[in-house]
Amino acid sequence: MIKNSPDLDSNQYNLKGYISIFTSQQFSIFGSAIVQFALIWWLSTAYTETLVLSLATMAGLLPTILIAPFAGVICDRWNRKKILLLTDSFQALSTLALILLFWFNVVELYHIYILLGIRGLMQGLQMPAGISVMSSMVPSDKITKFNSLNSMLQALSYLLSPAFGAIAVSNFDIATIYWLDVFTFIPAAIVLLKVSIPSLPKSLNEKSKINFIGDIKESLIYLMEKKLFWLILFFALANIFINPLFSLLPKLISDFYQASAYFYSFLMIIVHVGYIVATILIMQKKNYIPTIKSIVVNCFGLSITTLLLYFIPSNGKWLFYPLGALVGFFIALVDVQFMSLLQVVIPKEMQGRIFSTFFTLIKSLLPLALILWGVVADSLSIHSIYLLSPVISLILMVLLTLFTPLLKLKFESSAIPDDEPKPMEELASNS
């Protein structure tokens, strides 16, 4: 039985404060998404080499991967409010430095790579701190709702930021557009300064000295002892085998189905609509905490729906629209439920380490999976990947459900008031 860490006293939660942080951060994220779109467009038009964009992606991704395991340890030992303030400030200052380089007309390509590297480094530090702050400020029975809202707003950002970015690049130069990143940071910083973020009880964080290797080892031992490793592995398999298919989707649509970029762009809109619908449905559930079984079922649903893409005939590409909406729907269910469940189960003093280790695993394996399927596509066909990838993921997931204790995992939660019905079929009694 997995037993979650003792909740903070209900009076220590600061839901209103978190709503303020959440709102300002979403505003800042949307501004950054617009700037990111503008930067990619500027690099595409200013440089003819495709390698420039690849290096830009790696410049932002590699620091995030490298810092993530250490970021979790830092997050579990240092003041999380200061971490959020410092990481936001460094991103804003680095952006301001790049603006000055543009203004003085001395900017070089490596300056942009350095900026992207700093942003990736800061985001790697910020990620576990943001997750941990939510679980310390939001009661456990409301975490799923906030994760759903966060996912919905991110999906909306993906939908809207290209349009706003296109307007920006059509009317302003890249240096002016970068000011948007600085200005959207200011309200987020003000809110962080004013809002009180509860500290972990001293009993949960007695060790003050950082021991990176020891702390990471401790988190891995916890995952193995509580058998949560199997749930994380299950999610990772679904992610690693399905995620690369989205990166290869433009090539499938253009080469196999002979469809246009407009078809692809509208398909992505449909996928995000399905994603948003799922998050709205989850938010309607009162005091909802997901179950392990629901995550497993939705992972199977995602793989099966993705497999159906393979059977779409070349003259029936319109079938991508309903299946695309269904894929987006299942992705949202899996993402929100998985994240919410771990935030409830994992002790608050270990969440930074465990989440950063998990994201390191996912982010480091995805490029390898993409390279692997790229080689397979060149050897066989792009269409064959949409058969092989979901079939392999389904086989591995079946093996995990049959031969591991995954479906037998249970945990307790005291987050839901006694007068409310327990929504989790896996809730054990408190006796």
SEPA-337001 format. One record per residue (C-alpha): x, y, z; residue number from 1. Coordinates in Angstrom, 3 decimals. Example, Ala and Ser with C-alpha at 12.3 -4.5 7.8 and 13.67 -1.06 7.14 Angstrom:
REM SEPA-337001
ATOM  12.300  -4.500  7.800  1
ATOM  13.670  -1.060  7.140  2
REM end
This chain:
REM SEPA-337001
ATOM  0.000  0.000  0.000  1
ATOM  1.319  3.427  -0.891  2
ATOM  0.613  5.987  1.750  3
ATOM  1.004  9.624  0.849  4
ATOM  2.916  12.011  3.035  5
ATOM  1.023  13.766  5.804  6
ATOM  -0.788  16.781  4.456  7
ATOM  0.054  20.203  5.701  8
ATOM  -2.439  21.588  8.165  9
ATOM  -5.470  22.814  6.244  10
ATOM  -4.878  26.345  7.556  11
ATOM  -1.410  26.368  5.967  12
ATOM  -2.756  25.985  2.459  13
ATOM  -2.973  29.243  0.539  14
ATOM  -5.380  28.582  -2.310  15
ATOM  -6.099  32.252  -3.042  16
ATOM  -2.400  32.981  -3.091  17
ATOM  -1.777  30.131  -5.511  18
ATOM  -4.529  31.400  -7.813  19
ATOM  -2.686  34.747  -7.963  20
ATOM  0.621  33.005  -8.746  21
ATOM  -1.040  30.696  -11.257  22
ATOM  -2.737  33.585  -13.109  23
ATOM  0.387  35.738  -13.332  24
ATOM  2.544  32.788  -14.409  25
ATOM  0.098  31.899  -17.194  26
ATOM  0.290  35.491  -18.418  27
ATOM  4.079  35.293  -18.422  28
ATOM  4.069  31.889  -20.161  29
ATOM  1.812  33.216  -22.923  30
ATOM  4.133  36.175  -23.487  31
ATOM  7.122  33.842  -23.671  32
ATOM  5.276  31.598  -26.171  33
ATOM  4.708  34.570  -28.475  34
ATOM  8.371  35.564  -28.223  35
ATOM  9.434  31.959  -28.858  36
ATOM  7.350  31.842  -32.046  37
ATOM  8.831  35.168  -33.188  38
ATOM  12.377  33.954  -32.502  39
ATOM  11.904  30.735  -34.473  40
ATOM  10.450  32.691  -37.383  41
ATOM  13.293  35.208  -37.262  42
ATOM  15.923  32.443  -37.247  43
ATOM  14.154  30.749  -40.173  44
ATOM  14.200  33.931  -42.257  45
ATOM  17.576  35.307  -41.175  46
ATOM  19.499  32.044  -41.714  47
ATOM  19.127  29.555  -44.538  48
ATOM  20.773  26.599  -42.757  49
ATOM  18.384  24.083  -41.165  50
ATOM  21.154  23.308  -38.666  51
ATOM  20.569  26.721  -37.068  52
ATOM  17.101  25.689  -35.867  53
ATOM  18.338  22.271  -34.720  54
ATOM  21.104  23.854  -32.674  55
ATOM  18.651  26.371  -31.230  56
ATOM  16.435  23.492  -30.055  57
ATOM  19.375  21.654  -28.517  58
ATOM  20.661  24.858  -26.865  59
ATOM  17.414  25.110  -24.918  60
ATOM  16.910  21.389  -24.292  61
ATOM  20.346  20.185  -23.148  62
ATOM  20.692  22.511  -20.110  63
ATOM  17.206  21.473  -18.970  64
ATOM  18.160  17.790  -19.156  65
ATOM  21.517  18.301  -17.436  66
ATOM  20.235  20.415  -14.546  67
ATOM  17.006  18.490  -13.884  68
ATOM  18.321  15.808  -11.438  69
ATOM  20.172  18.445  -9.386  70
ATOM  17.260  20.898  -9.631  71
ATOM  14.994  18.491  -7.768  72
ATOM  17.458  18.177  -4.884  73
ATOM  17.869  21.979  -4.724  74
ATOM  14.102  22.415  -4.770  75
ATOM  13.630  20.018  -1.839  76
ATOM  16.270  21.792  0.257  77
ATOM  15.978  25.498  -0.604  78
ATOM  13.211  28.078  -0.362  79
ATOM  10.953  27.430  -3.371  80
ATOM  9.704  31.001  -3.512  81
ATOM  13.271  32.269  -3.911  82
ATOM  13.937  29.652  -6.594  83
ATOM  10.946  30.870  -8.629  84
ATOM  11.964  34.517  -8.200  85
ATOM  15.603  33.911  -9.104  86
ATOM  14.880  31.778  -12.161  87
ATOM  12.317  34.267  -13.494  88
ATOM  14.730  37.153  -12.845  89
ATOM  17.649  35.492  -14.640  90
ATOM  15.448  34.796  -17.653  91
ATOM  14.277  38.407  -17.774  92
ATOM  17.811  39.773  -17.370  93
ATOM  19.210  37.533  -20.093  94
ATOM  16.405  38.648  -22.398  95
ATOM  17.149  42.286  -21.577  96
ATOM  20.823  41.707  -22.408  97
ATOM  19.877  40.296  -25.810  98
ATOM  17.617  43.305  -26.475  99
ATOM  20.579  45.612  -25.871  100
ATOM  22.739  43.534  -28.231  101
ATOM  20.092  43.928  -30.938  102
ATOM  19.794  47.647  -30.319  103
ATOM  23.537  48.164  -30.656  104
ATOM  23.531  45.872  -33.704  105
ATOM  26.256  43.612  -32.308  106
ATOM  24.192  40.456  -31.816  107
ATOM  25.693  37.186  -32.996  108
ATOM  24.097  33.775  -33.392  109
ATOM  25.979  32.398  -30.383  110
ATOM  24.429  35.149  -28.240  111
ATOM  21.004  33.702  -29.020  112
ATOM  22.208  30.185  -28.234  113
ATOM  23.539  31.398  -24.879  114
ATOM  20.190  33.066  -24.116  115
ATOM  18.317  29.875  -24.981  116
ATOM  20.738  27.896  -22.834  117
ATOM  20.149  30.189  -19.837  118
ATOM  16.391  29.941  -20.315  119
ATOM  16.616  26.146  -20.524  120
ATOM  18.747  26.054  -17.381  121
ATOM  16.328  28.293  -15.467  122
ATOM  13.284  26.344  -16.676  123
ATOM  14.927  23.114  -15.541  124
ATOM  15.323  24.625  -12.061  125
ATOM  11.845  26.130  -12.107  126
ATOM  9.906  23.007  -13.144  127
ATOM  10.181  20.948  -9.908  128
ATOM  9.755  24.078  -7.779  129
ATOM  6.500  24.988  -9.558  130
ATOM  5.074  21.482  -9.124  131
ATOM  6.018  21.395  -5.456  132
ATOM  4.569  24.845  -4.783  133
ATOM  1.201  23.687  -6.131  134
ATOM  1.027  20.708  -3.766  135
ATOM  1.989  22.892  -0.782  136
ATOM  -0.587  25.619  -1.530  137
ATOM  -3.498  23.669  -3.050  138
ATOM  -5.452  21.038  -1.064  139
ATOM  -4.987  17.568  -2.541  140
ATOM  -8.630  17.196  -3.569  141
ATOM  -8.292  20.290  -5.806  142
ATOM  -4.919  19.477  -7.391  143
ATOM  -6.469  17.573  -10.310  144
ATOM  -8.710  20.527  -11.125  145
ATOM  -5.764  22.946  -11.173  146
ATOM  -3.667  20.574  -13.284  147
ATOM  -6.586  20.365  -15.716  148
ATOM  -6.877  24.141  -15.837  149
ATOM  -3.126  24.480  -16.348  150
ATOM  -3.185  21.956  -19.209  151
ATOM  -6.171  23.672  -20.800  152
ATOM  -4.488  27.102  -20.701  153
ATOM  -1.279  25.665  -22.132  154
ATOM  -3.262  24.137  -24.982  155
ATOM  -4.932  27.494  -25.598  156
ATOM  -1.499  29.097  -25.581  157
ATOM  -0.334  26.672  -28.284  158
ATOM  -3.389  27.617  -30.321  159
ATOM  -3.189  31.391  -29.900  160
ATOM  0.524  32.184  -29.640  161
ATOM  1.262  31.512  -33.352  162
ATOM  -1.464  33.979  -34.357  163
ATOM  -0.248  36.676  -31.958  164
ATOM  3.345  35.889  -32.895  165
ATOM  2.546  36.335  -36.583  166
ATOM  0.975  39.720  -35.838  167
ATOM  4.036  40.683  -33.801  168
ATOM  6.614  39.769  -36.461  169
ATOM  4.540  41.559  -39.106  170
ATOM  4.562  44.848  -37.198  171
ATOM  7.668  44.905  -35.001  172
ATOM  11.336  43.971  -35.170  173
ATOM  12.642  41.088  -33.061  174
ATOM  14.276  43.375  -30.458  175
ATOM  10.964  45.130  -29.783  176
ATOM  9.106  41.814  -29.545  177
ATOM  11.562  40.634  -26.890  178
ATOM  10.332  43.414  -24.594  179
ATOM  7.105  41.422  -24.268  180
ATOM  9.040  38.747  -22.372  181
ATOM  10.346  41.329  -19.915  182
ATOM  7.003  43.095  -19.399  183
ATOM  5.061  39.869  -18.784  184
ATOM  7.668  38.886  -16.195  185
ATOM  7.041  42.001  -14.069  186
ATOM  3.506  41.138  -12.807  187
ATOM  4.591  37.538  -12.137  188
ATOM  7.516  38.777  -10.036  189
ATOM  5.322  41.231  -8.091  190
ATOM  2.837  38.485  -7.250  191
ATOM  5.618  36.136  -6.105  192
ATOM  7.009  38.844  -3.830  193
ATOM  3.625  39.498  -2.207  194
ATOM  2.182  35.994  -1.894  195
ATOM  3.121  33.781  1.022  196
ATOM  4.191  30.255  0.037  197
ATOM  3.931  27.781  2.945  198
ATOM  7.186  26.204  4.022  199
ATOM  7.425  22.473  4.523  200
ATOM  7.093  21.358  8.148  201
ATOM  10.495  20.969  9.778  202
ATOM  9.771  17.276  10.301  203
ATOM  9.558  16.851  6.545  204
ATOM  12.825  18.606  5.780  205
ATOM  15.275  17.988  8.587  206
ATOM  18.344  17.669  6.380  207
ATOM  19.764  21.074  5.517  208
ATOM  22.990  19.955  3.865  209
ATOM  22.664  19.123  0.186  210
ATOM  23.988  15.739  -0.860  211
ATOM  23.088  15.389  -4.540  212
ATOM  24.024  11.734  -4.960  213
ATOM  22.553  10.713  -1.618  214
ATOM  19.310  12.631  -2.117  215
ATOM  18.770  11.303  -5.639  216
ATOM  19.520  7.771  -4.406  217
ATOM  17.006  8.255  -1.593  218
ATOM  14.272  9.229  -4.045  219
ATOM  15.009  6.222  -6.272  220
ATOM  14.887  3.892  -3.256  221
ATOM  11.526  5.392  -2.313  222
ATOM  10.138  4.762  -5.803  223
ATOM  11.299  1.148  -5.743  224
ATOM  10.066  0.442  -2.210  225
ATOM  6.626  1.927  -2.907  226
ATOM  6.561  0.303  -6.360  227
ATOM  5.715  3.666  -7.921  228
ATOM  8.535  2.904  -10.334  229
ATOM  6.139  0.681  -12.295  230
ATOM  3.615  3.492  -12.748  231
ATOM  6.306  5.902  -13.922  232
ATOM  7.713  3.272  -16.294  233
ATOM  4.228  2.624  -17.678  234
ATOM  3.675  6.325  -18.360  235
ATOM  7.184  6.715  -19.817  236
ATOM  6.584  3.894  -22.311  237
ATOM  3.342  5.463  -23.500  238
ATOM  5.086  8.820  -23.837  239
ATOM  8.269  7.617  -25.529  240
ATOM  6.488  5.536  -28.157  241
ATOM  3.658  7.975  -28.905  242
ATOM  5.320  11.391  -28.629  243
ATOM  7.738  10.979  -31.583  244
ATOM  4.786  10.224  -33.850  245
ATOM  3.699  13.852  -33.518  246
ATOM  7.141  15.065  -34.621  247
ATOM  6.934  12.807  -37.685  248
ATOM  3.289  13.611  -38.442  249
ATOM  4.015  16.454  -40.927  250
ATOM  6.117  14.073  -43.035  251
ATOM  3.414  11.375  -42.946  252
ATOM  0.752  13.870  -44.046  253
ATOM  2.865  15.390  -46.818  254
ATOM  4.486  12.198  -48.160  255
ATOM  1.882  9.469  -47.681  256
ATOM  -1.369  11.423  -47.801  257
ATOM  -0.172  14.200  -50.114  258
ATOM  -1.935  16.784  -47.944  259
ATOM  -1.041  20.450  -47.527  260
ATOM  0.327  22.448  -44.622  261
ATOM  -3.177  23.857  -44.110  262
ATOM  -4.477  20.334  -43.502  263
ATOM  -1.745  19.733  -40.930  264
ATOM  -2.300  23.060  -39.151  265
ATOM  -6.045  22.462  -38.887  266
ATOM  -5.385  18.923  -37.608  267
ATOM  -3.219  20.353  -34.816  268
ATOM  -6.053  22.703  -33.899  269
ATOM  -8.427  19.725  -33.711  270
ATOM  -5.957  17.803  -31.507  271
ATOM  -5.749  20.718  -29.075  272
ATOM  -9.534  21.085  -29.073  273
ATOM  -9.814  17.437  -28.010  274
ATOM  -7.203  18.139  -25.332  275
ATOM  -9.151  21.134  -24.009  276
ATOM  -12.450  19.210  -23.948  277
ATOM  -10.865  16.513  -21.763  278
ATOM  -9.486  19.058  -19.295  279
ATOM  -12.886  20.745  -19.021  280
ATOM  -14.559  17.406  -18.288  281
ATOM  -12.018  16.625  -15.564  282
ATOM  -12.576  20.038  -13.961  283
ATOM  -16.292  19.263  -13.631  284
ATOM  -15.577  16.423  -11.201  285
ATOM  -15.767  17.501  -7.577  286
ATOM  -12.935  16.431  -5.249  287
ATOM  -11.575  14.149  -7.942  288
ATOM  -8.332  12.259  -7.373  289
ATOM  -7.435  9.888  -10.234  290
ATOM  -6.849  6.176  -9.874  291
ATOM  -4.004  4.093  -11.182  292
ATOM  -6.498  1.998  -13.128  293
ATOM  -7.872  5.058  -14.903  294
ATOM  -4.354  6.090  -15.965  295
ATOM  -3.644  2.584  -17.285  296
ATOM  -6.943  2.457  -19.200  297
ATOM  -6.338  5.869  -20.779  298
ATOM  -2.775  4.921  -21.770  299
ATOM  -4.186  1.901  -23.570  300
ATOM  -6.827  4.137  -25.160  301
ATOM  -4.122  6.513  -26.400  302
ATOM  -2.031  3.736  -27.949  303
ATOM  -5.048  2.076  -29.587  304
ATOM  -6.305  5.395  -31.014  305
ATOM  -2.826  6.135  -32.366  306
ATOM  -2.706  2.672  -33.943  307
ATOM  -5.959  3.445  -35.780  308
ATOM  -4.149  6.262  -37.617  309
ATOM  -2.217  3.569  -39.511  310
ATOM  -5.427  2.183  -41.024  311
ATOM  -6.583  5.506  -42.497  312
ATOM  -6.559  5.019  -46.293  313
ATOM  -4.703  7.464  -48.494  314
ATOM  -8.012  8.747  -49.890  315
ATOM  -9.647  9.095  -46.474  316
ATOM  -7.391  11.613  -44.789  317
ATOM  -10.441  13.432  -43.348  318
ATOM  -10.563  10.574  -40.774  319
ATOM  -7.542  12.209  -39.158  320
ATOM  -9.832  14.872  -37.719  321
ATOM  -12.007  12.731  -35.400  322
ATOM  -9.082  10.464  -34.514  323
ATOM  -6.869  13.494  -33.901  324
ATOM  -9.449  14.920  -31.499  325
ATOM  -9.581  11.556  -29.713  326
ATOM  -5.781  11.401  -29.461  327
ATOM  -5.724  14.881  -27.921  328
ATOM  -8.505  13.832  -25.553  329
ATOM  -6.568  10.802  -24.280  330
ATOM  -3.296  12.729  -24.001  331
ATOM  -4.959  15.248  -21.693  332
ATOM  -6.522  12.515  -19.557  333
ATOM  -3.197  10.705  -19.168  334
ATOM  -1.121  13.844  -18.495  335
ATOM  -3.479  15.429  -15.969  336
ATOM  -4.299  12.225  -14.104  337
ATOM  -0.706  11.030  -13.912  338
ATOM  0.641  14.351  -12.643  339
ATOM  -2.185  14.799  -10.128  340
ATOM  -1.847  11.294  -8.705  341
ATOM  1.886  11.649  -8.118  342
ATOM  1.431  15.045  -6.464  343
ATOM  -0.980  13.455  -3.985  344
ATOM  1.035  10.282  -3.328  345
ATOM  4.665  11.421  -3.268  346
ATOM  5.823  13.045  -0.003  347
ATOM  6.032  16.800  -0.406  348
ATOM  9.660  16.890  0.716  349
ATOM  10.620  14.496  -2.132  350
ATOM  8.526  15.835  -5.001  351
ATOM  11.266  18.037  -6.442  352
ATOM  13.743  15.182  -6.775  353
ATOM  11.264  12.626  -8.072  354
ATOM  9.595  14.877  -10.639  355
ATOM  12.904  16.223  -11.937  356
ATOM  14.315  12.687  -12.234  357
ATOM  11.192  11.614  -14.102  358
ATOM  11.316  14.556  -16.528  359
ATOM  15.012  13.928  -17.114  360
ATOM  14.194  10.358  -18.109  361
ATOM  11.472  11.469  -20.524  362
ATOM  13.363  14.389  -22.077  363
ATOM  16.594  12.432  -22.537  364
ATOM  14.907  9.398  -24.104  365
ATOM  12.648  11.303  -26.502  366
ATOM  15.485  12.492  -28.803  367
ATOM  16.813  8.908  -28.915  368
ATOM  13.346  7.583  -29.768  369
ATOM  12.974  10.215  -32.484  370
ATOM  16.331  9.271  -34.011  371
ATOM  15.416  5.562  -33.862  372
ATOM  12.101  6.031  -35.657  373
ATOM  13.764  8.373  -38.136  374
ATOM  16.159  5.577  -39.096  375
ATOM  13.255  3.105  -39.325  376
ATOM  11.308  5.529  -41.522  377
ATOM  14.249  5.846  -43.903  378
ATOM  14.680  2.059  -44.018  379
ATOM  11.010  1.046  -44.286  380
ATOM  8.499  3.870  -44.619  381
ATOM  7.081  6.705  -42.558  382
ATOM  3.709  4.942  -42.635  383
ATOM  5.098  1.761  -41.054  384
ATOM  6.088  3.634  -37.883  385
ATOM  2.426  4.311  -37.136  386
ATOM  1.955  0.551  -36.948  387
ATOM  5.168  -0.461  -35.180  388
ATOM  5.274  2.200  -32.466  389
ATOM  1.776  1.771  -30.978  390
ATOM  1.936  -2.042  -31.313  391
ATOM  5.230  -2.166  -29.400  392
ATOM  3.864  0.180  -26.732  393
ATOM  0.725  -1.947  -26.364  394
ATOM  2.755  -5.150  -25.988  395
ATOM  5.000  -3.607  -23.331  396
ATOM  2.036  -2.133  -21.454  397
ATOM  0.240  -5.489  -21.449  398
ATOM  3.373  -7.144  -20.031  399
ATOM  3.619  -4.493  -17.315  400
ATOM  -0.019  -4.902  -16.269  401
ATOM  0.205  -8.705  -16.216  402
ATOM  3.588  -9.269  -14.595  403
ATOM  4.070  -6.303  -12.244  404
ATOM  2.140  -5.106  -9.160  405
ATOM  1.004  -1.999  -11.064  406
ATOM  -2.751  -2.548  -10.794  407
ATOM  -2.495  -3.697  -7.174  408
ATOM  -1.017  -0.424  -5.917  409
ATOM  -3.195  1.348  -3.356  410
ATOM  -2.759  4.415  -1.241  411
ATOM  -4.496  6.414  1.428  412
ATOM  -5.490  10.036  1.297  413
ATOM  -6.921  12.263  3.987  414
ATOM  -7.402  15.155  1.607  415
ATOM  -11.114  14.636  1.047  416
ATOM  -13.494  15.652  3.811  417
ATOM  -15.319  12.842  5.616  418
ATOM  -18.721  14.067  4.478  419
ATOM  -17.762  13.816  0.795  420
ATOM  -17.998  10.559  -1.182  421
ATOM  -14.620  8.973  -1.845  422
ATOM  -14.155  9.119  -5.628  423
ATOM  -11.211  6.747  -5.749  424
ATOM  -11.856  3.070  -6.127  425
ATOM  -8.323  2.522  -4.809  426
ATOM  -8.741  4.431  -1.557  427
ATOM  -8.001  2.239  1.413  428
ATOM  -9.598  2.821  4.767  429
ATOM  -7.686  4.948  7.251  430
ATOM  -7.739  2.197  9.839  431
REM end
